[in-house]
Amino acid sequence: MSNGNMTQARVLEIKEGNAITLPAEFVGKIGHSYGLVILVIKDKNVKLYPVDSDRVLYLRLEIEKLSKSFLEELTMIFEKAGLEDILFTSGICQAANRCFYECYFTPKQLSMSVQELNKHLKGITGVQMVVLEDVQKGD
């Protein structure tokens, strides 16, 4: 039964450890057993993304510059790989010729192998480095 609210909130204690416990009503509504937790360093926000797998991949691209062609090539590769629904994405340019793109997704989303995806990403114009690795588990 919905009362029209789009969000629910609780103030919870933050403490060290590798487990997150949530109120029962939250857990029931989330419906997934795992969560990807991301600390967005620049604004000190912590984001929690419920996921259906304990395996999440982290992708980081270092690129010469953020260009229209980079974005078009990346979009084409993501579409080909089945990655229309990325969990979290972020980008920053530290200088005119040094930009970074980051995102997270589950391997279950992929319609190609991780190795294939890696190869396609390395072929994007202007990509200097590709990091594609598993996110560390909290246990």
C-alpha positions as CSV (number, residue, x, y, z in Angstrom):
1,M,0.0,0.0,0.0
2,S,1.6,3.2,-1.1
3,N,1.0,6.5,0.6
4,G,2.3,8.5,-2.4
5,N,5.8,9.0,-0.9
6,M,8.6,8.5,-3.4
7,T,11.3,8.0,-0.7
8,Q,11.8,6.6,2.8
9,A,14.5,7.7,5.1
10,R,16.1,6.8,8.4
11,V,19.1,8.3,10.3
12,L,21.5,5.4,10.9
13,E,24.8,5.2,12.7
14,I,27.9,5.1,10.5
15,K,30.6,2.8,11.8
16,E,33.5,0.7,10.5
17,G,32.9,-2.7,9.2
18,N,32.0,-4.5,6.0
19,A,28.3,-5.0,6.4
20,I,25.3,-2.7,6.0
21,T,22.2,-3.4,8.0
22,L,19.0,-1.6,6.9
23,P,15.5,-1.4,8.5
24,A,13.3,-4.4,7.7
25,E,10.9,-2.2,5.6
26,F,13.8,-1.1,3.4
27,V,15.1,-4.6,2.9
28,G,11.6,-5.9,1.9
29,K,11.2,-3.2,-0.7
30,I,14.7,-3.5,-2.2
31,G,14.3,-7.1,-3.1
32,H,18.0,-7.8,-3.8
33,S,20.5,-9.6,-1.6
34,Y,23.5,-7.4,-2.5
35,G,24.4,-3.8,-2.6
36,L,27.1,-1.8,-4.4
37,V,28.2,1.0,-2.1
38,I,30.1,3.9,-3.7
39,L,31.7,6.8,-1.9
40,V,31.7,9.8,-4.2
41,I,34.8,11.5,-2.8
42,K,34.3,15.0,-4.1
43,D,30.9,15.5,-2.4
44,K,31.3,12.9,0.4
45,N,28.1,11.2,-0.7
46,V,27.6,7.5,-0.2
47,K,25.4,5.8,-2.7
48,L,23.9,2.4,-2.4
49,Y,22.8,0.4,-5.5
50,P,20.9,-2.8,-4.9
51,V,22.2,-5.5,-7.2
52,D,21.3,-9.1,-7.9
53,S,24.8,-10.5,-7.8
54,D,27.8,-10.3,-5.4
55,R,30.0,-9.6,-8.5
56,V,30.2,-6.0,-9.8
57,L,32.7,-4.7,-12.3
58,Y,34.5,-1.3,-12.2
59,L,35.5,0.3,-15.4
60,R,37.9,3.3,-15.6
61,L,39.0,4.9,-18.8
62,E,41.8,7.4,-19.1
63,I,41.3,9.5,-22.2
64,E,43.2,12.3,-23.9
65,K,40.1,14.6,-24.1
66,L,36.4,14.3,-23.7
67,S,35.1,14.5,-27.2
68,K,31.9,13.8,-29.1
69,S,33.6,10.9,-30.9
70,F,34.7,9.3,-27.6
71,L,31.1,9.5,-26.3
72,E,29.7,8.1,-29.5
73,E,32.2,5.2,-29.6
74,L,31.6,4.4,-26.0
75,T,27.9,4.4,-26.4
76,M,28.1,2.1,-29.4
77,I,30.3,-0.4,-27.5
78,F,28.0,-0.3,-24.5
79,E,25.0,-0.9,-26.7
80,K,26.8,-3.8,-28.4
81,A,27.8,-5.2,-24.9
82,G,24.3,-5.0,-23.4
83,L,25.2,-2.1,-21.1
84,E,22.3,0.2,-21.5
85,D,21.7,0.3,-17.8
86,I,24.9,1.3,-16.0
87,L,24.7,1.4,-12.2
88,F,26.8,4.5,-11.7
89,T,28.8,6.7,-14.0
90,S,31.2,9.6,-13.4
91,G,33.7,11.6,-15.4
92,I,36.2,14.3,-14.7
93,C,38.8,16.3,-16.7
94,Q,41.9,17.2,-14.6
95,A,43.6,19.0,-17.5
96,A,42.9,19.7,-21.2
97,N,44.5,16.5,-22.1
98,R,43.7,14.2,-19.2
99,C,40.2,13.0,-18.5
100,F,38.7,10.0,-16.7
101,Y,35.5,8.1,-17.1
102,E,34.3,5.6,-14.5
103,C,31.3,3.3,-14.2
104,Y,30.0,0.2,-12.5
105,F,27.9,-2.6,-13.8
106,T,27.2,-6.3,-13.2
107,P,28.8,-8.9,-15.5
108,K,25.3,-10.5,-15.8
109,Q,24.4,-7.5,-17.9
110,L,27.0,-8.3,-20.5
111,S,26.2,-9.9,-23.8
112,M,29.9,-10.4,-24.5
113,S,32.9,-11.6,-22.5
114,V,34.7,-9.2,-20.2
115,Q,37.9,-9.8,-22.3
116,E,35.9,-8.8,-25.5
117,L,34.6,-5.7,-23.8
118,N,38.1,-4.8,-22.7
119,K,39.4,-5.2,-26.3
120,H,36.7,-3.0,-27.7
121,L,37.3,-0.3,-25.1
122,K,41.0,-0.2,-25.8
123,G,40.1,0.5,-29.5
124,I,38.3,3.7,-28.7
125,T,40.0,6.8,-30.2
126,G,41.9,8.7,-27.6
127,V,41.7,6.0,-24.8
128,Q,45.1,5.8,-23.1
129,M,44.3,3.3,-20.4
130,V,41.5,0.8,-19.5
131,V,41.0,-0.6,-16.0
132,L,38.3,-3.2,-15.9
133,E,38.2,-5.2,-12.7
134,D,36.0,-6.7,-10.0
135,V,34.9,-4.5,-7.1
136,Q,36.3,-5.9,-3.9
137,K,33.8,-7.8,-1.7
138,G,33.2,-6.7,1.8
139,D,33.5,-10.0,3.5
